């Protein structure tokens, strides 16, 4: 069973498959055929993913990098740019590192038919107040909690989550079965955050750019069309070179 791999879907069904016989689709996603159904293996976490806790270890980066066929330095570079060199995905209270985006929340609320007219005094609609809450993350959490009371769907979609700052509106592309599961996984462990990231780059076509270290093409999709004005691609390249030397 050296090549065997046991996985669990969200439905709790257990599958065993031979990793040497998986297929790869046009987007670089690996899959197997189970009872005539196509099953993307990126959505099947290892059994120990359900028990993994604590900070990410080097082996975690190596494992996911090998699964994706990329360099560990490339993955670490993204974390450096998104959440800093400490590479923390959870804050001191055990909640995922977040960035609640008010502009995105306003758009999401409108899209879902939620009026904000009666919520002008909500903390969600106020600027980040670090002085009041003691830290950037606690202030962000207060805004997020207030947004959840207005509309949970818009709140989750309007927040950027974890080590890789994946937008909540990308919950499905990250392999979660619902917004709530996406949030749960983001808060469960940094390892889950890493796996959500792996699913995301596979499902968006970003994997080929990450493999080739095409930082501009990667940044255009991952960070948005204004990436160049923020120097996102050049900072990624620099972070990659730094980790490559380690």
C-alpha angles and dihedrals in degrees: 000000000000089000094037119110127194117208137177125212124209085264091063091243112146121223130185118199141165110254091206091063102051121124130227124219129210092275093053094255116144118227144170132205115242117181090336092309123117111235120189107219092209086074092057109082121202114264092249089059087079091059102031114120139156130047119335115268127216090254090058091058091045092050096051093041090055091047090053096039093236136116120270088229089062093055093044090051091060092051090050092056096042103042108002137259093295085071094211118167097177127049126229091274092055095251118129117264105260143181113203109205112207095193091054090046092055091052093045092049091052091047091054094045096251117147116215093191094103095046103063092124093051116120087230091070096046128087119269106280107202092165092057097047102030101239142036093251095048089050091050090048090053091053092047093049090051091049090051089058089055097045125337095202094054091042095054093043092050096053127086111220142211135330093331097040094229113185114245089231085070094061094119095046087053091061099254120138093220142003089257092054090048090055091044093052092046088056097041099070146326087249090062089049089054092051092048088053091050090053091047096053090047095049097046098048091247093122095083091054092048091050092050094041089235091162097177094053091044093049094048091063101029099043102023138251093300092060094114094057088055093046088234095149095047092048089050091052092049093048090049092052090049094053092042089063094052 
